[in-house]
Amino acid sequence: MSPETMVQIRMLLPASSEYLVAIGRILRVSPRGEITVVFLQMPPLGQDRLSAFCVDLHASRTAGPIIIMEGAYAPISGRLIGRAG
């Protein structure tokens, strides 16, 4: 994957059984393979769920990037597991 590539992202938030689906664009790829994505489209319920998750992460005062583990569906699918400490 390279910057400017459009992607469809499917991920599970912790304690959720429904996938959050969004359309995004890759901003950058680090030498370690970490990808930064800007979300361009996401259903309102998904926005609410992701916002609540991010607020919880911020409140936990943990440092580091949010990590998405690859799932079995596609390289851009995964399970959102939290932050690296």
C-alpha positions in Angstrom: 0.0 0.0 0.0 1.2 3.5 -0.7 0.1 7.1 0.2 -3.1 8.3 -1.5 -4.5 4.8 -1.9 -8.2 4.6 -1.1 -9.1 1.8 1.2 -12.2 0.2 2.8 -11.5 -0.6 6.5 -13.4 -3.1 8.5 -12.5 -3.4 12.2 -13.9 -4.6 15.5 -13.8 -2.3 18.4 -13.1 -4.0 21.8 -16.3 -5.5 23.4 -18.2 -5.2 20.0 -19.6 -7.9 17.8 -20.3 -5.7 14.8 -17.7 -4.5 12.3 -17.1 -0.8 12.0 -16.8 0.0 8.3 -15.2 3.1 6.8 -13.7 4.5 3.6 -10.3 6.1 4.0 -7.2 7.3 2.3 -3.7 6.3 3.3 -1.7 9.4 4.3 1.7 7.7 5.0 3.4 4.3 5.5 6.3 4.2 7.9 9.4 2.1 7.3 8.1 -0.4 9.8 4.9 -0.8 7.8 2.6 1.2 10.1 -0.1 2.9 8.1 -1.8 6.3 8.9 -5.3 6.6 7.4 -7.7 9.5 7.2 -11.3 8.5 7.4 -13.4 10.0 4.6 -16.8 8.2 5.0 -18.2 6.4 8.0 -21.8 5.8 9.0 -23.0 8.1 11.9 -23.3 5.1 14.3 -19.7 4.1 13.5 -18.5 7.6 14.1 -20.2 7.6 17.5 -18.7 4.3 18.4 -15.2 5.2 17.3 -15.4 8.6 19.0 -16.4 6.9 22.3 -13.6 4.4 22.0 -11.0 7.2 21.4 -12.3 9.2 24.4 -11.9 6.0 26.5 -8.4 5.6 25.2 -7.5 9.2 26.0 -8.9 8.9 29.5 -6.8 5.8 30.2 -3.7 8.0 29.7 -1.9 5.3 27.8 0.7 6.4 25.2 1.5 5.3 21.7 -0.4 4.6 18.5 -3.6 2.7 18.1 -2.9 -0.8 16.9 -5.0 -2.7 14.4 -4.2 -6.4 14.2 -4.8 -7.9 10.7 -7.9 -10.1 10.4 -8.6 -13.1 8.2 -10.8 -11.1 5.8 -8.3 -8.8 4.1 -5.1 -6.9 4.9 -7.1 -3.8 5.8 -9.5 -5.6 8.0 -8.7 -6.1 11.7 -9.5 -5.9 15.3 -8.8 -2.6 17.1 -7.1 -3.6 20.3 -5.9 -0.4 21.9 -2.7 1.4 22.2 1.0 0.4 22.4 2.4 1.4 25.8 
